[in-house]
Amino acid sequence: MVDYFVYQVPFLGVFFRSLGQMPGTRRNFDGLIQEGHIIGIFPEGAEALGKPVERRYELLPFSHGHVELAVRHKVPVIPFGVVGAEEQMTMLADLRPLARALRLPYFPITTTFPWLGPLGLLPKPVRYFIHYGEPIHIDPDALSVVEVREREVERVRDSVADLIHRGLETRREYDGAKG
């Protein structure tokens, strides 16, 4: 599942559909869960891709949708931390007014875009380090009690932060071994 904004960008929606992706809606989520699929969710949302270089690996606040969906469908949240993705595009600036006009979460100025035209939006090839955590069973009261929901969101966020830290350490060890 991919953030809805992808389908507003010409050709990008078609590209992601060709990869088997679909818009990240609750209806699509419900259908996939009922079919027995495992679904990856990034609770920071698309804005996480638009962080400037100096904020790499600083987690943004998480939405609460993943907690609500986990309770509704009686499935655990399996946290994971990804290291590498934030090096794929070095964002120097964000033209927010232009992004808003285009209904995008951000409009990047990078080391390659707009200088190389649309090719400058292609991500750099990088190695990913992905660490998975233990399943987190969400307190069912998270649906009705705001404080419980916020606590559960933070519990997932803290787990993801720890996994990212582990991923950064693993990458340092890997890079050191490569020499």
Residue pairs with C-beta under 8 A, 6 or more apart in sequence:
1 21
1 22
1 23
1 24
1 28
1 29
1 32
1 39
1 40
1 41
2 16
2 21
2 22
2 23
2 24
3 24
3 45
3 46
3 105
4 23
4 24
4 25
5 46
5 103
5 104
5 105
6 12
6 13
6 16
6 21
6 23
6 46
7 13
7 16
7 23
8 102
8 103
8 104
9 104
22 28
24 41
26 65
26 69
29 39
29 69
30 73
32 39
33 39
33 69
33 73
33 75
38 78
40 80
41 65
41 66
41 69
42 48
43 62
43 63
43 65
43 66
43 153
43 156
43 157
44 59
44 60
44 61
44 62
44 63
45 60
45 63
45 105
46 105
46 106
47 60
47 105
47 106
48 59
48 60
49 85
49 89
49 105
49 106
50 91
50 94
50 105
50 106
50 108
51 58
51 60
51 86
51 91
52 91
52 92
52 93
52 94
53 90
53 91
53 92
56 86
56 87
57 83
57 86
57 164
57 168
59 157
59 160
59 161
59 164
61 157
62 153
62 154
62 156
62 157
63 153
64 142
64 149
64 150
64 153
66 77
66 153
66 156
67 77
67 138
67 142
67 149
67 152
67 153
67 156
68 142
68 143
68 149
69 75
70 76
70 77
70 138
71 138
71 139
71 140
71 142
71 143
72 143
76 135
76 136
76 137
76 138
77 135
77 136
77 138
77 156
78 132
78 133
78 134
78 135
78 136
79 132
79 133
79 136
79 156
79 159
79 160
79 163
80 130
80 131
80 132
80 133
80 160
80 163
81 130
81 131
81 133
81 160
81 161
81 162
81 163
81 164
81 165
81 166
81 167
82 128
82 129
82 130
82 164
82 167
83 128
83 129
83 130
83 131
83 164
83 167
83 168
83 170
83 171
84 126
84 127
84 128
84 129
84 171
85 126
85 128
87 124
87 126
88 123
88 124
88 126
89 108
89 110
89 121
89 123
89 124
90 110
90 111
91 106
91 108
91 109
91 110
92 108
92 109
92 110
92 111
93 108
93 109
94 106
94 107
94 108
94 109
95 107
95 108
95 109
96 106
96 107
98 107
99 105
99 106
99 107
108 121
110 120
110 121
112 119
112 120
112 121
112 122
113 120
113 121
114 120
127 171
127 174
129 167
129 168
129 170
129 171
129 174
130 167
131 163
131 164
131 166
131 167
131 170
132 163
133 159
133 160
133 162
133 163
136 152
136 155
136 156
136 159
138 152
139 148
139 151
139 152
141 148
142 148
142 149
142 151
142 152
143 149
